[in-house]
Amino acid sequence: MLMQISDLSVTYANHGRPVHAVHNVSFELDTAEAFGIVGESGCGKTSLVKAIIGIQPPSNGSIRFNGLPLHDMSFHQFKHYRRAVQMVFQDAVGSLNPRMTVQQTLAEVLHVHRVCAPHEIPVRINTLLDRVGLAQQVLNAYPRELSGGQCQRISFARALALEPQVIIADEPVSALDVSVQARILNLIRDLRQHLNVAIILISHDLAVVRNVCDRVAVMYAGQFVECGPAEAIFDTPRHPYTRTLLSAVPDVERALNQRRPPVVASA
């Protein structure tokens, strides 16, 4: 098992009173698996992600990566963990340095983390662009000169530069057009298939999660109220909150059928 989250809790102090943002959450993640976490804003998804990537210490529970507890890692082991678990943010444009070109952004990551020798950096950058489906013409472009979909691909390229085992994608397609969403979702499938990268997909879009993920957890008030195979969660939901989420998804086909006028045969 690649990652194990056991009874994880995150508690904040609010004017002296504890606020339980995450409460006793447990799940496992295997190599090249896609695990979806869905829930409304404020349910604790962001706090959970902060704990997983190591920027928010949990108040209880444990995170194991390749069998090693996060809290027992040495400095060098934790440094390796931060490389192995990468984040792709919802605001792709905002997550990129506006003063740096695409080439400078990717070169900085490769150089700072010593991923390859300096003379290999240009070749590695071209490989990364090819992996995320971008042409080399974007190398000298700044984020403001790129589309949202292109910036999101650069974000994935930046994460892939560190050769991660896990990518946490936080609402990676919510700000994109439907046609661009499809390309990003195809990219995620490609990363799993060809690079064996595991994906933790955070989203409120149930259709996206169903389309990509093997397993899904439904989060409500800091807890996983339901967790299981994606097909089972969407086809036979057990928890009332899950059923409420699914009932809120518009049924476009049914709506069209209801509005479509009856066909009258001509004489």
C-alpha positions as CSV (number, residue, x, y, z in Angstrom):
1,M,0.0,0.0,0.0
2,L,1.4,3.4,-1.0
3,M,-0.3,5.6,1.5
4,Q,-2.4,4.9,4.6
5,I,-4.4,7.6,6.5
6,S,-5.6,6.3,9.9
7,D,-8.1,8.0,12.2
8,L,-6.8,11.4,11.1
9,S,-8.1,14.5,12.9
10,V,-7.3,18.2,12.4
11,T,-8.5,20.6,15.2
12,Y,-8.1,24.4,15.2
13,A,-8.6,26.7,18.2
14,N,-11.2,29.4,17.7
15,H,-11.3,31.9,20.5
16,G,-10.2,29.1,22.9
17,R,-12.7,26.7,21.6
18,P,-11.7,23.6,19.5
19,V,-13.0,23.4,15.9
20,H,-12.9,19.9,14.5
21,A,-12.2,20.5,10.8
22,V,-11.3,16.8,10.2
23,H,-12.5,14.0,12.5
24,N,-11.2,10.4,12.4
25,V,-10.8,10.1,8.6
26,S,-9.2,6.9,7.3
27,F,-8.4,5.7,3.8
28,E,-5.7,3.9,1.8
29,L,-4.2,4.8,-1.6
30,D,-2.5,2.3,-3.8
31,T,0.0,2.8,-6.7
32,A,-1.7,4.4,-9.8
33,E,-5.1,4.5,-8.0
34,A,-7.4,7.5,-8.4
35,F,-9.2,8.3,-5.1
36,G,-11.9,11.0,-5.2
37,I,-13.0,13.1,-2.2
38,V,-16.3,15.0,-2.7
39,G,-18.2,17.3,-0.4
40,E,-19.5,20.9,-0.1
41,S,-17.3,23.9,0.7
42,G,-16.3,23.9,4.4
43,C,-16.6,20.2,4.9
44,G,-12.9,19.8,5.7
45,K,-11.3,18.8,2.4
46,T,-8.7,21.5,2.4
47,S,-7.7,20.8,6.0
48,L,-7.3,17.1,5.1
49,V,-5.1,18.0,2.2
50,K,-2.9,20.3,4.3
51,A,-2.4,17.5,6.7
52,I,-1.5,15.0,4.0
53,I,1.1,17.3,2.3
54,G,2.6,18.0,5.7
55,I,1.9,21.7,6.2
56,Q,-0.8,21.2,8.9
57,P,0.1,18.9,11.8
58,P,-2.8,16.6,12.6
59,S,-4.2,16.6,16.2
60,N,-4.7,12.9,16.1
61,G,-4.1,9.9,13.9
62,S,-1.3,9.0,11.5
63,I,-0.2,9.2,7.9
64,R,2.0,6.5,6.5
65,F,3.8,6.6,3.2
66,N,5.4,3.4,2.0
67,G,4.9,2.1,5.5
68,L,6.8,4.9,7.2
69,P,4.8,7.2,9.6
70,L,5.0,10.9,8.6
71,H,5.7,12.0,12.2
72,D,8.7,9.6,12.5
73,M,10.4,10.8,9.3
74,S,13.8,12.3,9.5
75,F,14.5,15.6,7.7
76,H,15.8,13.9,4.6
77,Q,12.9,11.4,4.6
78,F,10.4,14.2,4.9
79,K,12.1,16.1,2.1
80,H,11.7,13.0,-0.1
81,Y,8.1,12.7,0.9
82,R,7.4,16.3,-0.1
83,R,8.8,15.5,-3.5
84,A,6.9,12.3,-3.8
85,V,3.5,13.9,-2.9
86,Q,2.8,16.9,-5.2
87,M,-0.1,19.4,-5.3
88,V,-1.9,20.8,-8.3
89,F,-4.1,23.8,-7.3
90,Q,-7.5,24.9,-8.5
91,D,-6.2,28.4,-9.5
92,A,-3.6,27.3,-12.0
93,V,-2.9,30.9,-13.2
94,G,-2.5,32.2,-9.6
95,S,-0.2,29.3,-8.6
96,L,2.3,30.2,-11.3
97,N,4.8,33.0,-10.9
98,P,3.6,35.8,-13.2
99,R,7.2,37.1,-13.6
100,M,8.5,33.8,-14.9
101,T,8.1,32.2,-18.3
102,V,7.1,28.5,-18.6
103,Q,10.8,27.6,-19.2
104,Q,12.0,29.5,-16.2
105,T,9.2,28.0,-14.0
106,L,10.1,24.4,-14.9
107,A,13.9,25.0,-14.9
108,E,13.7,26.4,-11.4
109,V,12.0,23.3,-10.0
110,L,14.5,21.0,-11.8
111,H,17.5,23.1,-10.6
112,V,16.5,23.7,-7.0
113,H,15.6,20.0,-6.4
114,R,18.6,18.8,-8.4
115,V,16.4,16.4,-10.4
116,C,19.0,16.3,-13.2
117,A,22.3,17.8,-14.3
118,P,22.1,21.4,-15.4
119,H,22.9,20.6,-19.0
120,E,20.0,18.1,-19.0
121,I,17.4,20.6,-18.0
122,P,16.3,21.8,-21.5
123,V,15.8,18.2,-22.6
124,R,13.9,17.4,-19.5
125,I,11.6,20.5,-19.9
126,N,10.8,19.4,-23.5
127,T,9.9,16.0,-22.2
128,L,7.6,17.4,-19.5
129,L,5.8,19.6,-22.0
130,D,5.3,16.6,-24.3
131,R,4.0,14.6,-21.4
132,V,1.3,17.2,-20.7
133,G,0.5,17.8,-24.4
134,L,1.9,21.2,-24.8
135,A,4.0,22.5,-27.7
136,Q,7.4,24.0,-27.2
137,Q,6.1,27.3,-28.5
138,V,4.8,28.0,-24.9
139,L,8.4,28.0,-23.4
140,N,8.8,31.7,-23.6
141,A,5.2,32.6,-22.6
142,Y,4.2,34.1,-19.3
143,P,1.1,32.8,-17.4
144,R,-1.0,35.8,-18.5
145,E,-0.4,34.9,-22.1
146,L,-1.8,31.3,-21.7
147,S,-5.3,29.9,-21.4
148,G,-6.5,28.4,-18.2
149,G,-6.2,24.9,-19.6
150,Q,-2.6,25.6,-20.7
151,C,-1.7,26.9,-17.2
152,Q,-3.3,23.9,-15.6
153,R,-1.1,21.6,-17.8
154,I,2.0,23.7,-16.8
155,S,1.0,23.0,-13.1
156,F,0.9,19.3,-13.8
157,A,4.2,19.5,-15.6
158,R,5.7,21.3,-12.6
159,A,4.4,18.6,-10.3
160,L,5.7,15.8,-12.6
161,A,9.2,17.5,-12.7
162,L,9.8,16.0,-9.3
163,E,8.8,12.5,-10.4
164,P,6.1,12.1,-7.8
165,Q,4.2,9.0,-6.7
166,V,1.1,10.9,-5.7
167,I,-0.5,14.0,-7.1
168,I,-3.2,15.8,-5.1
169,A,-5.4,17.7,-7.6
170,D,-7.7,20.3,-5.9
171,E,-10.6,21.1,-8.2
172,P,-8.3,20.9,-11.2
173,V,-11.0,21.5,-13.8
174,S,-13.6,23.6,-12.0
175,A,-12.5,26.9,-13.7
176,L,-12.2,25.4,-17.2
177,D,-14.6,25.0,-20.2
178,V,-16.1,21.6,-20.7
179,S,-14.0,20.8,-23.7
180,V,-10.8,21.8,-21.8
181,Q,-12.0,19.8,-18.8
182,A,-12.0,16.6,-20.9
183,R,-8.4,17.2,-22.0
184,I,-7.2,17.6,-18.4
185,L,-9.1,14.5,-17.3
186,N,-7.6,12.5,-20.2
187,L,-4.2,13.8,-19.0
188,I,-4.9,12.4,-15.5
189,R,-5.7,9.0,-17.0
190,D,-2.6,9.1,-19.0
191,L,-0.4,9.9,-16.0
192,R,-1.9,6.9,-14.1
193,Q,-1.5,4.5,-17.0
194,H,2.0,5.5,-18.2
195,L,3.7,6.8,-15.1
196,N,1.9,4.9,-12.3
197,V,1.1,8.1,-10.5
198,A,-1.6,7.9,-7.9
199,I,-4.2,10.7,-7.9
200,I,-6.2,12.1,-5.0
201,L,-8.9,14.2,-6.7
202,I,-10.7,16.8,-4.6
203,S,-13.9,18.0,-6.3
204,H,-17.5,19.1,-5.9
205,D,-18.2,17.9,-9.4
206,L,-19.6,14.4,-9.1
207,A,-19.5,13.8,-12.8
208,V,-15.8,14.5,-12.9
209,V,-15.1,12.2,-9.9
210,R,-17.2,9.4,-11.4
211,N,-15.5,9.7,-14.7
212,V,-11.9,9.4,-13.3
213,C,-11.8,7.7,-9.9
214,D,-11.7,4.1,-8.8
215,R,-12.9,4.8,-5.3
216,V,-14.8,7.8,-3.8
217,A,-15.2,9.2,-0.3
218,V,-18.1,11.5,0.5
219,M,-17.1,14.1,3.2
220,Y,-19.5,15.9,5.4
221,A,-18.7,18.0,8.5
222,G,-15.1,16.8,8.7
223,Q,-15.9,13.1,8.4
224,F,-16.2,10.5,5.6
225,V,-19.8,9.5,5.7
226,E,-19.5,7.0,2.9
227,C,-16.5,5.5,1.1
228,G,-16.3,2.8,-1.5
229,P,-16.0,1.9,-5.2
230,A,-17.1,4.7,-7.4
231,E,-19.8,2.6,-9.1
232,A,-21.3,1.6,-5.8
233,I,-21.3,5.1,-4.4
234,F,-23.1,6.6,-7.4
235,D,-25.4,3.8,-8.3
236,T,-26.5,2.6,-4.8
237,P,-25.6,5.4,-2.3
238,R,-26.3,4.4,1.3
239,H,-25.9,7.7,3.3
240,P,-28.6,10.4,3.1
241,Y,-26.1,13.1,2.5
242,T,-24.7,11.2,-0.5
243,R,-28.2,10.8,-1.9
244,T,-28.8,14.5,-1.4
245,L,-25.6,15.4,-3.3
246,L,-26.6,13.1,-6.2
247,S,-30.2,14.5,-6.3
248,A,-28.7,18.0,-6.7
249,V,-27.0,17.0,-10.0
250,P,-29.1,18.3,-12.9
251,D,-30.4,15.5,-15.2
252,V,-30.0,17.3,-18.5
253,E,-31.4,14.4,-20.6
254,R,-34.5,14.2,-18.5
255,A,-35.0,17.9,-18.6
256,L,-34.7,18.0,-22.4
257,N,-37.2,15.1,-22.7
258,Q,-39.7,16.9,-20.5
259,R,-39.4,20.1,-22.6
260,R,-39.3,18.5,-26.0
261,P,-42.6,18.8,-27.8
262,P,-44.3,15.7,-28.9
263,V,-43.7,14.5,-32.5
264,V,-46.9,14.8,-34.6
265,A,-47.0,12.6,-37.7
266,S,-47.8,14.5,-40.8
267,A,-50.9,13.4,-42.8
